[in-house]
């Protein structure tokens, strides 16, 4: 199963602090799934994500961060989802057009909204 991960609002709070439980969450998802970056911070090069996260996340998290594969999309994040494979997608914001794509592919239940503002412990409860 694949896992798509956003960064801001999921792994990092909106004030760019590590989300509560981020290390354990990254450990669980990278052990359980084939993980892909689905974030504006990755346009085909995982090193941009690694470089962005290195000064923010605890050093223990970087082992898992470096295992996550890059994606490259232009307009909608759904452009890179492999629809013929089961997946989960962790993100804080879903565009209306992305929601339509999920619905069209009967995959809306694969989207997991992370709202760290409402639940700062969301990552500890997921994975």
N, C-alpha and C positions, 0 to 999 in steps of 0.2 A: 504494500500500500504506500502511496505517496503522501507527502505532507508539504504544504506550501506555507511559508512563514513571512509575515510582514515584520518590520522592525519597530518603527515608531508607533506607540500606542499598544504594542503587543509585548515586545521584549524590553522596551524602554517606556517609561512614563512620558507624558507630554512635556514635562520639564527636563527630559533627557537624563533620567536616573534609571538604574536597573530596576526592572519590575521585581516585586517580591517573589521569590522562588524561581527566578530565571535559570539558575544553574541546574537545578533538578529538572525543570521543565525541558531544557535543552538536552539534558542527558536522556530523559525518557523518550523524547520524540526522535532523537537521532539513533537510539538503539532500536526503536520499534518500527520506524518508517524510513523510506528513502526521502530525504528532505531537500527542498528547493527553496531558494530565496524568491519571494514574490513581493518585492519592495522597490521603491524608486531608487534606493541606494545600490541596486544591482542591475546593471545593463549589460549582462553577458560576462561580467568579471566578478567572481566571488571576492577577490582581494579588496574591492571597494567596500564591501560589507565588513570584512575583517578589519580593515584599516579604520573604518568608522566606529566600530564597536570596541576595538582594543583599549582605547583610553577610558571607556565608560564601564564596561562589564568587568566583573571580577575575573582574575586571571584563570580561575578554574573553568570558566565558561568558554574560554577561547578554544580549548580542545574540541568542543562540540561545534562551535561556530565554524571552525575550519573544515568540518565534515559536510557542511551544507553546500549543495550544488547551485551554480548560477542559473539564472533565466534571463531572457532578453525579450521584452515586450515594448510596444510603442504606445498604444492608446489605452487598452484595457488589460488588466492583469489576467483576465480569462483567456487571453490569446495563447498563453503557454500551458494551460492545463491540458493534461493528457486525458481526454474524456473517456477513453476506452479502458482506463485503469481506475480502481477505487482510490479515493483520496480524502484528505481532510485539509481544510484551508483555515488558518488562524489569522484574522485581521480585525482591525477595529472599525474600518469604514468599508462599506460595500456600495459602489456606485449603482445607480438604477440600471444602467446598461449591463453591468456585471451580474446583477441579480437576474435580469432577463435571460442571460446566457446560462446561468445555473439552472433556472427553471426550464429552459428549452432542452437542456441535457438531463433533466430530471435528477439534478445533483444539488439542489438547494440545501438539503440536509447535511451535505458535506462541509458547508460553510459554518465556522464557529466564530461568532463575534466575541472579541475580547474587549471588555470595557473596564479599563483599569481605574477610571474615575469613579464608577459605581462600585467596583469590587477590586480593590488593590491586591487581593490575594487570588485573583482569577487564575494565574498560572499554576499555583499550588493545587488548584482543584481540577486542572486539565492535564492532558498528556496521556 
